[in-house]
Amino acid sequence: MRSSLTRPLEHASAPMTSDQPVSFASKVIWWLTNDPRCFKRASQTGDQRVSWLRAVPFLAVHAGCLLVFWVGVSEVAVACAVAFFVLRMFFITAFYHRYFSHRAFQASRAFQFVMALLGCTAAQRGPLWWAGHHREHHAHPDTIDDPHSPTHRGFLYSHTLWFLTPGSFAVPPNRVGDWIRFPELRWLEKFDWIPFVTFAAGCWGLGVWLESSAPGLGTSGAQLFVWGAVVSTVVLYHATYTINSLAHKFGHRAFPTNDDSRNNALLAVLTLGEGWHNNHHYFPAAARQGFLWWQLDLTFLGLRLLAALGLVRALRPVPTRVLKAARAPR
C-alpha cells in the first residue's frame, strides 16, 4: 500500500490513454504546476531521450545571454551578476544539497521553508526534486542506475542532458518521504518557478530604481535583468553541473569510495566547497566537505555564520576517524 504522504505528488486518476484527449490549456497548466500527469505523458518518448519541448525554457535562458550586446555592461551590472551567482550558489550548496539532500544540519520549520524558497531562485527545480534525484545519485553512484553518471552515459549527458529527459522530470517520492509530509514544501514544488520569476523581476526593478536615483552608475532595468538574472543564472547552472560531470572525472581520490568521485580544488572555489567531492562521497552526512584545514569550504563557513545567528543548528561534524583517514599519508 502506498503511503498517504506520497499522494500529493501523484495523481489518483487512471493513466491517460489515446481515448482521453487533453486540451492544450490543460497541458500548459500541468506543466506550470508540475502535475504528474504531464510527466506520465512525457515518459512515452523514452526515459533517456531529450524532450526538446521542455528544453525550450532552458535553451531560452542561454540565448538570453546574447542580450548583453543590446543592454551593454556596467560595473554595477557585473557586480550584481557576481553577487547573485555567489548567493544562489550558497542557496543550492547549503540548502538544497547539505540540508534537503543530506540533512547535515537542523533548522526550524519556518526557516526550512525560507531555505527552500531561496533555493528556487536558482531555477534548478524545487527542493524535493533536487534532493530526490541527488539521493538517487548517492544510492547508485556511477552505476547504470545513477541519474547522471559520466562513466556510463558520457560527459554531456551527466553535465546537462539528464534532467531534460522524461525519466528525470518527476519527483522520486520514495527518496523524499521525509520532506513530502510538509504541505508548504509540496506547494512550493508545484510552483517552483515563481521564486525565480520574482527574483528576475526584482533585478529589473532594481535597475529601474538605480537608473532614476543614481544615473551616474550607467545601468538600467533591462541591463540588470540580463546580467543579474540571465547571465548569472547560466553561469550558476554550469558551475553546479560540474560536480556531476567534471568532479567524477578530474581530480584527486583521497578515499577509496565505490564511485569515481574526485577532489578538485578549482571546482571547490567555483562551487563554494562542493569540489571536495570525494570527501563528500566518503562521508556525505557532514555539513563540512573540506575535511582538512586548507580545503576551502565557503559553504561551511556560511553555515557557521547562520548557526551563530541562531538560524540553523546542530551542524553535523566530520567524525574523528574520517579526519584521521584524511590526514593519513597516501
N, C-alpha and C positions, 0 to 999 in steps of 0.2 A: 504493500500500500504506500502511495506517495504521501510524504509529509505535507500537511496543510501549509507549511512555510514556503513550499515551492510554488504554490498555486498562483500567487500574484505575477510570477514570471512566466507562466504557462497559460494557455488558453483552453478552456474547457470544451469548446465546440469541437465537432467532428472535423477531421482533416479535410482540406479543400480538395475537391475533385473537379473534373472538367465540366460537370453539370452544375457547378456553383460559380457563376460568373461574378467577378469582383469589379466594382466600378473604379475608375481612375482616382476619384476623390478618396475612396476607402484605402487604396494603396498608399496615397500620399499621407493620410492620417496615420496609417500603420507605421509608415517609415518614420514620421516625426515623433511617434510615441514609442518607438522600439517594440512594436507589437510582435509577439512570437509568430503570429500568422504570416507576417511578412517574411520571417526567416524560413518558415516551412516552405513557402512558395519558392524562395530563392534557392533552397537546397536542392531543388530539382535539377539544377545545372551541374551539380557535382561539387564535392567538397573542396577540391583544390584548383578549380577554375576561377579566375578572377571575374568578379561581377563588375563589368565596366560601368554599368549604370550607377551602382553605389560608389564607384570610384570617382564619379564626376566631382563631388564637393572637394575631395582630397586633391584632385588634379587642379581644380579651380583655384584653390589657395596657393598652390605652387605658381600657377600662371599669374596670379595677382602680384607676385614679386616684380614682374615687369613694369608695374605701375610706378616704380621708383624713378623711371625715366620721365614720367609725366609730373610727379609731385616734387621731384628734386630731393635734396638732402640738406640737413642742418645738424648742428651739434646736438641740439635738444632731441631731435628725432632719433639719432643714433644712440644717445644716452638712454632714451626711453626703451628702445629696442633691446639694448643690453640688460637694462634693469628688469624688464618684463620677462626676458629669457631666464635670468637667474631666479627671479621669484617663482615663476611657474615650473622651472626645473625642480626647485625645492618642493613645491606642492606635489609633484609626481614622486620624487625620490623619498621624501619624508612621509607623505600622507598615503598616496596610492600604494607605494611599494612597502615601506617599512611598517606602516600601520595596517592598512587594509589587507595587504597580501600576507604579512608575516606576524602581525600583532606584536611588534617589537617594543611597544610601549603602551601605556594606557592613557585614556582621556575621558572627559565627561561626555555624556550623550550629546549635549549641546555643541561642544567643540568638535566632536566627531562629525556632526553634520556640517559645521563650518569647514572642516578639512576636506570633506567630500565635495562641497560646493566650490572651494578654491581649486581643487584638483580638476574639476570640469572645465575651468578656464583654459586649460592646456589643450583642449579639443582632442583628447585621447580616449573618448567614450567615458562611461560612468565608472564609479569605483567598483561596483560589483562585477562588471565586465572585465575591467583591468585586473582585479585581484583574482577572479576565477581563472582566466587564461594564464596568469603568471603562476598560480598554484599548479595548474596542469603542466606547465613547463617544469616545475620542480619535481613533480611526481614522475615524469618521464624524460629527464634531461638528456638531450642529444640521442634520443631513440626515434624510431619511426613515428611514435605517438606524441612526440614533442611538437607543440603547435608551430614552433619556428626554429628548428634546428638547422644551422647551415651545413652540418655534416651530411644530412640526408636529403635536403631539398635545395641546397645551394644558397649562395650569399644573398642574391636579390630577393628570393622568397623569404628568407629569415629576416631580412632588413625591412622590407616594406610589403610585399605582396600577400603575406599570410593573412593579414587582417582584412584584406579585400576579397577573400574567398567566402562563399556561403557557409562553409563549415565553421567559420570563426565569428559569424555575426551575432549569434545568441549568447546570452549569459549562461555558463555551465552551472546550473543550480546545485548540483551535487558537490561543487567545490566551495560554495559561499553560503552554506546553510547557517553559519554564524551571523551573517550580515542580513540575510533576507528577512529575518524576523523584525527588522526595523522598518516601519512603513515609510518614514521620511526618506530612507535610502532607496526604497523601491520607487518612490515617486520621482526622486532625482534621477534614477536610472532611466525612467521613461522620458524625461525631458533634459537629458544630459547636455544638449546643445544650447540651452538657454543661457547658462552662465558664460559660455564663450561669446555668444552674440552680444550679451550685455557688456562684457569686457571690451569687445571690439567697438561697440557704440560709445563706451566711455573713453576710449582712445580718441575717437573723432571729437567728442565733446571737449576733451582736454585741449586738443589742438585748436578748436574754435575759440575757447576761452583765452588761450595764450596768444592767439593771433590778435585778439581785440585788446587784451590787457597788457601784453608785452610784445608789441610788433617788432621790436628790435631783435627778437630771437629768430625771426625769419621762418617760423613754422606755420602750419595751418591744420585744419581738421583732417583734410584728405591726407596730408603728409604723415601725421601721427597715426592715422588709421593704417596706412600702408606699412610704415616702419614698425610701429608698436604692436599691431595685431596680425599683420600678414607675414612680413619678413621674419619677425621674431618667432612666430609660430612654426614656420617652415624649418628654421634652424633648430628650434626645440624638438620638432619631430625627429629629425635625422640624428641629432645628438642622442636622444633617448634610444633610438633604434640601434645605435652602435653596440649597445650592451648585448642585444640579441645576436648580432652578426659578428662584429669585429672582436668582441670580448670572448668569443668562443673560437677564435682563430689565431689571434696575435697577442703575445704577452708571455708572462712567466707563470708556471704552475708551482705554487708554493705547497699545495696539498694534493695528495693522490685521490681526488674525487672520481666518481664514476661517470664523468662527463668531460667535455672539452673546455671547461671554463678556464679563463686566464686572468691574471692580474695585469692591468695596463695603466701605468701612471698617467699617461696623456689622457686617456679616457676618464680617469678618475678626476682630473682637473675639469674636463669638459662637462662632466655629469655630477659634479659636487660630491664625489666619493663612490659612485656606483662602479667605477672602473676596477675596484678591488674585487673583481667578480669571482675569482677562485676562492678567495676568503669567504665570500658570501655563500657560495655553494657548499663549502665545508661546514659552515655553521650559519644557516640562514636566519635564525631567530634573533640574532644580536641587533641592537639598534645602531651599532657601530660596525662599519665594514672595513675601515682601515685599521687593522689589528695592531700594527706596530706604530710607534710614536711618529715616525717620519712619513707614514702613509696618510696623506692629507685627505680628510673626510669632512668637507664643509657641511654636509647634511647633518652629520652627528653634532657638529658644533652648533648648528641652528636648533637642533632638538634640545641640546643642553640649555640654550637660551630660553626656549619655550618652557622648559622644566623650571628654570629659575623664576620665570614669570608666573608659574603656577598653572599654565595652560595644559601641560601634559605631565605625566609622572611615570615612575617605575620603568625607566629605560633599561631594557634587558642588556646586561653586560656580556662581554666575551668571557667565557669560562677560563679559569686559570690553566686548565690542561690544554686548551686551544692556544692560549698565549704562549705557553711553553713550546708547543709544537711549532708555532710561527717563528719563534726565536731560534730554534734549533738549526745548526748549520746543515746545509744540503750539498 
